Amino acid sequence: MSPTRLRYTMLGFIVGVVVVYLEALPLGVRFAAPFYGAGIGLLLDSMIVRIKQKRGKDE
C-alpha cells in the first residue's frame, strides 16, 4: 500500500471513530462508521490518483 493510500485510509478511519461518539446516528451505523470512513478514504485516493494521471497524460 502506498503512503498516500494509507494516509487517506487512516484519515477516513479516524473520522469514522469520531462519528462513533455522535448520539444522533443509529447504533449500527455508528459502529460501522470507521470502516465506511476507511472505504471513503480509499475511494478519494483513487480519484485523486486518476485526476493526476489524466493531467500528466494531457501535457
N, C-alpha and C positions, 0 to 999 in steps of 0.2 A: 504494500500500500504506500503510495507516495505521501510525502509530508503534508501537502496541501489537502489531499483527500482525507487524511487522518485528522487534520486540523478542523475541517468543516464538520466531520462526523462528530468529533468531540464537542464542538460548539453546539451542535444540534442536540446532543445528548444532555449537555449541561442546561440548555434552555428547557428541555423536557423535564429535567429534575426539578427545576424551578416551578414548572407548571403543576407538578405533583402536589405542591403545597397550596394551590388555589382551591378554595372551598366551593366555587360556583360550578365546577365541572362534575359530571357523574364519576363515580368511583372507578369504573373500568377504564374510562378514557384517561383519567389522571394517572393511573399506574402504568398504562401503555405509552404515555407521552414521551418518556426518554427514548423509546425505540422508534416512535414516529419521528422524533426530532433528529435522531441519527440518520434515518432514511431520507429526510428532507435535506439534511446536510450533504449527503452523497449526491442527491439529485442536483442541488445547487452547484456542487463542484463539477459535475459532469457538464452542466450547462455552461459554466464559465470556461471550461476546457474547450468545448466546441466553439464558443464565440472566439476565443483566442486563436484556434486553428483556422477558422474562416478568415479572420483578419490577416493572418500570416499568409494564407493561400491567395488572397486578393492582391497582395502587394507584389 
